[in-house]
Amino acid sequence: MNAANANLINSIVLIAMGIWGYIDTDMVSKTALIPVGFGIILLLMTPGVKKENKIIAHLAVLLTLFMVGVYIGRIPKASAAGGTMLIRTIVMIATGIFAMIAFIRSFIAARKARTNA
């Protein structure tokens, strides 16, 4: 899987899980919409990642790493709450890590291509 597709999947998951969290809290918790905002930003970066724009790709990696870190930090709260909050947290972490792996592989391949050229 290439970095652009992984970023697209990650952004869609962030948007979907954020909306699900917002609805799950009876539309009271505005903080549940934070992943929606980050998901939209990452979604808007997907064309730049697809075109292998270094700056956009590195910003997408930075945002993805930030979101993975935030959700890893939320595991204790999600574990205590259990249920759908824990599921959403684990799914967002998993897709974030998946995207990070795709980005790293993409960066390694680009570096190899530059040194072989």
Biotite code that builds the C-alpha atoms (Angstrom):
import biotite.structure as struc

atoms = struc.array([
    struc.Atom([0.000, 0.000, 0.000], chain_id="A", res_id=1, res_name="MET", atom_name="CA", element="C"),
    struc.Atom([1.370, 3.389, -0.931], chain_id="A", res_id=2, res_name="ASN", atom_name="CA", element="C"),
    struc.Atom([1.534, 6.362, 1.426], chain_id="A", res_id=3, res_name="ALA", atom_name="CA", element="C"),
    struc.Atom([-1.274, 8.292, -0.289], chain_id="A", res_id=4, res_name="ALA", atom_name="CA", element="C"),
    struc.Atom([-3.759, 5.429, 0.073], chain_id="A", res_id=5, res_name="ASN", atom_name="CA", element="C"),
    struc.Atom([-2.711, 4.808, 3.683], chain_id="A", res_id=6, res_name="ALA", atom_name="CA", element="C"),
    struc.Atom([-3.143, 8.518, 4.425], chain_id="A", res_id=7, res_name="ASN", atom_name="CA", element="C"),
    struc.Atom([-6.583, 8.453, 2.769], chain_id="A", res_id=8, res_name="LEU", atom_name="CA", element="C"),
    struc.Atom([-7.675, 5.460, 4.854], chain_id="A", res_id=9, res_name="ILE", atom_name="CA", element="C"),
    struc.Atom([-6.328, 7.028, 8.047], chain_id="A", res_id=10, res_name="ASN", atom_name="CA", element="C"),
    struc.Atom([-8.067, 10.347, 7.387], chain_id="A", res_id=11, res_name="SER", atom_name="CA", element="C"),
    struc.Atom([-11.404, 8.683, 6.626], chain_id="A", res_id=12, res_name="ILE", atom_name="CA", element="C"),
    struc.Atom([-11.138, 6.584, 9.785], chain_id="A", res_id=13, res_name="VAL", atom_name="CA", element="C"),
    struc.Atom([-10.354, 9.684, 11.886], chain_id="A", res_id=14, res_name="LEU", atom_name="CA", element="C"),
    struc.Atom([-13.373, 11.479, 10.448], chain_id="A", res_id=15, res_name="ILE", atom_name="CA", element="C"),
    struc.Atom([-15.678, 8.495, 10.912], chain_id="A", res_id=16, res_name="ALA", atom_name="CA", element="C"),
    struc.Atom([-14.509, 7.683, 14.454], chain_id="A", res_id=17, res_name="MET", atom_name="CA", element="C"),
    struc.Atom([-14.753, 11.340, 15.482], chain_id="A", res_id=18, res_name="GLY", atom_name="CA", element="C"),
    struc.Atom([-18.309, 11.633, 14.194], chain_id="A", res_id=19, res_name="ILE", atom_name="CA", element="C"),
    struc.Atom([-19.195, 8.318, 15.858], chain_id="A", res_id=20, res_name="TRP", atom_name="CA", element="C"),
    struc.Atom([-17.720, 9.578, 19.148], chain_id="A", res_id=21, res_name="GLY", atom_name="CA", element="C"),
    struc.Atom([-19.647, 12.831, 18.896], chain_id="A", res_id=22, res_name="TYR", atom_name="CA", element="C"),
    struc.Atom([-22.911, 10.997, 18.257], chain_id="A", res_id=23, res_name="ILE", atom_name="CA", element="C"),
    struc.Atom([-22.091, 8.448, 20.972], chain_id="A", res_id=24, res_name="ASP", atom_name="CA", element="C"),
    struc.Atom([-21.831, 11.264, 23.535], chain_id="A", res_id=25, res_name="THR", atom_name="CA", element="C"),
    struc.Atom([-25.291, 12.533, 22.544], chain_id="A", res_id=26, res_name="ASP", atom_name="CA", element="C"),
    struc.Atom([-23.589, 15.381, 20.665], chain_id="A", res_id=27, res_name="MET", atom_name="CA", element="C"),
    struc.Atom([-22.378, 16.947, 23.895], chain_id="A", res_id=28, res_name="VAL", atom_name="CA", element="C"),
    struc.Atom([-18.617, 16.352, 23.712], chain_id="A", res_id=29, res_name="SER", atom_name="CA", element="C"),
    struc.Atom([-17.153, 18.852, 21.271], chain_id="A", res_id=30, res_name="LYS", atom_name="CA", element="C"),
    struc.Atom([-13.688, 17.332, 21.838], chain_id="A", res_id=31, res_name="THR", atom_name="CA", element="C"),
    struc.Atom([-14.897, 14.217, 20.013], chain_id="A", res_id=32, res_name="ALA", atom_name="CA", element="C"),
    struc.Atom([-14.727, 16.351, 16.865], chain_id="A", res_id=33, res_name="LEU", atom_name="CA", element="C"),
    struc.Atom([-10.956, 16.896, 17.171], chain_id="A", res_id=34, res_name="ILE", atom_name="CA", element="C"),
    struc.Atom([-10.116, 13.793, 15.098], chain_id="A", res_id=35, res_name="PRO", atom_name="CA", element="C"),
    struc.Atom([-12.616, 15.006, 12.482], chain_id="A", res_id=36, res_name="VAL", atom_name="CA", element="C"),
    struc.Atom([-10.595, 18.214, 12.095], chain_id="A", res_id=37, res_name="GLY", atom_name="CA", element="C"),
    struc.Atom([-7.301, 16.358, 11.835], chain_id="A", res_id=38, res_name="PHE", atom_name="CA", element="C"),
    struc.Atom([-8.890, 13.853, 9.460], chain_id="A", res_id=39, res_name="GLY", atom_name="CA", element="C"),
    struc.Atom([-10.066, 16.645, 7.167], chain_id="A", res_id=40, res_name="ILE", atom_name="CA", element="C"),
    struc.Atom([-6.608, 18.231, 7.186], chain_id="A", res_id=41, res_name="ILE", atom_name="CA", element="C"),
    struc.Atom([-4.993, 14.871, 6.339], chain_id="A", res_id=42, res_name="LEU", atom_name="CA", element="C"),
    struc.Atom([-7.613, 14.253, 3.663], chain_id="A", res_id=43, res_name="LEU", atom_name="CA", element="C"),
    struc.Atom([-6.756, 17.593, 2.058], chain_id="A", res_id=44, res_name="LEU", atom_name="CA", element="C"),
    struc.Atom([-3.065, 16.605, 2.113], chain_id="A", res_id=45, res_name="MET", atom_name="CA", element="C"),
    struc.Atom([-3.655, 13.340, 0.225], chain_id="A", res_id=46, res_name="THR", atom_name="CA", element="C"),
    struc.Atom([-3.199, 14.810, -3.296], chain_id="A", res_id=47, res_name="PRO", atom_name="CA", element="C"),
    struc.Atom([0.130, 16.325, -2.232], chain_id="A", res_id=48, res_name="GLY", atom_name="CA", element="C"),
    struc.Atom([1.241, 13.025, -0.730], chain_id="A", res_id=49, res_name="VAL", atom_name="CA", element="C"),
    struc.Atom([0.208, 11.280, -3.949], chain_id="A", res_id=50, res_name="LYS", atom_name="CA", element="C"),
    struc.Atom([2.354, 13.729, -5.964], chain_id="A", res_id=51, res_name="LYS", atom_name="CA", element="C"),
    struc.Atom([5.246, 12.964, -3.571], chain_id="A", res_id=52, res_name="GLU", atom_name="CA", element="C"),
    struc.Atom([5.490, 16.545, -2.333], chain_id="A", res_id=53, res_name="ASN", atom_name="CA", element="C"),
    struc.Atom([8.101, 16.286, 0.434], chain_id="A", res_id=54, res_name="LYS", atom_name="CA", element="C"),
    struc.Atom([6.769, 19.127, 2.569], chain_id="A", res_id=55, res_name="ILE", atom_name="CA", element="C"),
    struc.Atom([3.177, 17.916, 2.511], chain_id="A", res_id=56, res_name="ILE", atom_name="CA", element="C"),
    struc.Atom([4.230, 14.306, 3.107], chain_id="A", res_id=57, res_name="ALA", atom_name="CA", element="C"),
    struc.Atom([6.351, 15.285, 6.100], chain_id="A", res_id=58, res_name="HIS", atom_name="CA", element="C"),
    struc.Atom([3.549, 17.441, 7.526], chain_id="A", res_id=59, res_name="LEU", atom_name="CA", element="C"),
    struc.Atom([1.140, 14.529, 7.106], chain_id="A", res_id=60, res_name="ALA", atom_name="CA", element="C"),
    struc.Atom([3.591, 12.265, 8.941], chain_id="A", res_id=61, res_name="VAL", atom_name="CA", element="C"),
    struc.Atom([3.934, 14.815, 11.733], chain_id="A", res_id=62, res_name="LEU", atom_name="CA", element="C"),
    struc.Atom([0.161, 15.143, 12.152], chain_id="A", res_id=63, res_name="LEU", atom_name="CA", element="C"),
    struc.Atom([-0.287, 11.376, 12.017], chain_id="A", res_id=64, res_name="THR", atom_name="CA", element="C"),
    struc.Atom([2.433, 10.816, 14.611], chain_id="A", res_id=65, res_name="LEU", atom_name="CA", element="C"),
    struc.Atom([0.867, 13.481, 16.826], chain_id="A", res_id=66, res_name="PHE", atom_name="CA", element="C"),
    struc.Atom([-2.562, 11.848, 16.599], chain_id="A", res_id=67, res_name="MET", atom_name="CA", element="C"),
    struc.Atom([-1.148, 8.381, 17.337], chain_id="A", res_id=68, res_name="VAL", atom_name="CA", element="C"),
    struc.Atom([0.618, 9.803, 20.396], chain_id="A", res_id=69, res_name="GLY", atom_name="CA", element="C"),
    struc.Atom([-2.543, 11.517, 21.607], chain_id="A", res_id=70, res_name="VAL", atom_name="CA", element="C"),
    struc.Atom([-4.602, 8.363, 21.272], chain_id="A", res_id=71, res_name="TYR", atom_name="CA", element="C"),
    struc.Atom([-1.972, 6.165, 22.897], chain_id="A", res_id=72, res_name="ILE", atom_name="CA", element="C"),
    struc.Atom([-2.133, 8.603, 25.813], chain_id="A", res_id=73, res_name="GLY", atom_name="CA", element="C"),
    struc.Atom([-5.918, 8.189, 25.912], chain_id="A", res_id=74, res_name="ARG", atom_name="CA", element="C"),
    struc.Atom([-5.799, 4.399, 26.270], chain_id="A", res_id=75, res_name="ILE", atom_name="CA", element="C"),
    struc.Atom([-6.167, 4.482, 30.092], chain_id="A", res_id=76, res_name="PRO", atom_name="CA", element="C"),
    struc.Atom([-9.291, 6.672, 29.889], chain_id="A", res_id=77, res_name="LYS", atom_name="CA", element="C"),
    struc.Atom([-10.698, 4.609, 27.025], chain_id="A", res_id=78, res_name="ALA", atom_name="CA", element="C"),
    struc.Atom([-9.993, 1.380, 28.930], chain_id="A", res_id=79, res_name="SER", atom_name="CA", element="C"),
    struc.Atom([-11.791, 2.708, 31.986], chain_id="A", res_id=80, res_name="ALA", atom_name="CA", element="C"),
    struc.Atom([-14.772, 3.766, 29.885], chain_id="A", res_id=81, res_name="ALA", atom_name="CA", element="C"),
    struc.Atom([-14.654, 0.576, 27.822], chain_id="A", res_id=82, res_name="GLY", atom_name="CA", element="C"),
    struc.Atom([-17.149, -0.143, 25.097], chain_id="A", res_id=83, res_name="GLY", atom_name="CA", element="C"),
    struc.Atom([-17.153, 1.885, 21.932], chain_id="A", res_id=84, res_name="THR", atom_name="CA", element="C"),
    struc.Atom([-14.694, 4.496, 23.204], chain_id="A", res_id=85, res_name="MET", atom_name="CA", element="C"),
    struc.Atom([-12.018, 1.820, 23.545], chain_id="A", res_id=86, res_name="LEU", atom_name="CA", element="C"),
    struc.Atom([-12.845, 0.408, 20.102], chain_id="A", res_id=87, res_name="ILE", atom_name="CA", element="C"),
    struc.Atom([-12.635, 3.838, 18.467], chain_id="A", res_id=88, res_name="ARG", atom_name="CA", element="C"),
    struc.Atom([-9.319, 4.587, 20.186], chain_id="A", res_id=89, res_name="THR", atom_name="CA", element="C"),
    struc.Atom([-7.753, 1.287, 19.132], chain_id="A", res_id=90, res_name="ILE", atom_name="CA", element="C"),
    struc.Atom([-8.962, 1.679, 15.532], chain_id="A", res_id=91, res_name="VAL", atom_name="CA", element="C"),
    struc.Atom([-7.534, 5.217, 15.287], chain_id="A", res_id=92, res_name="MET", atom_name="CA", element="C"),
    struc.Atom([-4.198, 4.052, 16.719], chain_id="A", res_id=93, res_name="ILE", atom_name="CA", element="C"),
    struc.Atom([-4.067, 1.078, 14.348], chain_id="A", res_id=94, res_name="ALA", atom_name="CA", element="C"),
    struc.Atom([-4.776, 3.102, 11.200], chain_id="A", res_id=95, res_name="THR", atom_name="CA", element="C"),
    struc.Atom([-2.327, 5.794, 12.322], chain_id="A", res_id=96, res_name="GLY", atom_name="CA", element="C"),
    struc.Atom([0.439, 3.232, 12.800], chain_id="A", res_id=97, res_name="ILE", atom_name="CA", element="C"),
    struc.Atom([-0.480, 1.654, 9.457], chain_id="A", res_id=98, res_name="PHE", atom_name="CA", element="C"),
    struc.Atom([-0.147, 5.064, 7.773], chain_id="A", res_id=99, res_name="ALA", atom_name="CA", element="C"),
    struc.Atom([3.168, 5.756, 9.539], chain_id="A", res_id=100, res_name="MET", atom_name="CA", element="C"),
    struc.Atom([4.588, 2.464, 8.264], chain_id="A", res_id=101, res_name="ILE", atom_name="CA", element="C"),
    struc.Atom([3.462, 3.307, 4.720], chain_id="A", res_id=102, res_name="ALA", atom_name="CA", element="C"),
    struc.Atom([5.054, 6.768, 4.962], chain_id="A", res_id=103, res_name="PHE", atom_name="CA", element="C"),
    struc.Atom([8.345, 5.370, 6.245], chain_id="A", res_id=104, res_name="ILE", atom_name="CA", element="C"),
    struc.Atom([8.446, 2.766, 3.460], chain_id="A", res_id=105, res_name="ARG", atom_name="CA", element="C"),
    struc.Atom([7.719, 5.527, 0.953], chain_id="A", res_id=106, res_name="SER", atom_name="CA", element="C"),
    struc.Atom([10.534, 7.695, 2.298], chain_id="A", res_id=107, res_name="PHE", atom_name="CA", element="C"),
    struc.Atom([12.982, 4.770, 2.201], chain_id="A", res_id=108, res_name="ILE", atom_name="CA", element="C"),
    struc.Atom([11.994, 3.932, -1.392], chain_id="A", res_id=109, res_name="ALA", atom_name="CA", element="C"),
    struc.Atom([12.392, 7.567, -2.453], chain_id="A", res_id=110, res_name="ALA", atom_name="CA", element="C"),
    struc.Atom([15.847, 7.741, -0.891], chain_id="A", res_id=111, res_name="ARG", atom_name="CA", element="C"),
    struc.Atom([16.916, 4.505, -2.610], chain_id="A", res_id=112, res_name="LYS", atom_name="CA", element="C"),
    struc.Atom([15.627, 5.828, -5.931], chain_id="A", res_id=113, res_name="ALA", atom_name="CA", element="C"),
    struc.Atom([17.625, 9.055, -5.480], chain_id="A", res_id=114, res_name="ARG", atom_name="CA", element="C"),
    struc.Atom([20.851, 7.222, -4.635], chain_id="A", res_id=115, res_name="THR", atom_name="CA", element="C"),
    struc.Atom([20.437, 4.788, -7.550], chain_id="A", res_id=116, res_name="ASN", atom_name="CA", element="C"),
    struc.Atom([19.800, 7.616, -10.037], chain_id="A", res_id=117, res_name="ALA", atom_name="CA", element="C"),
])
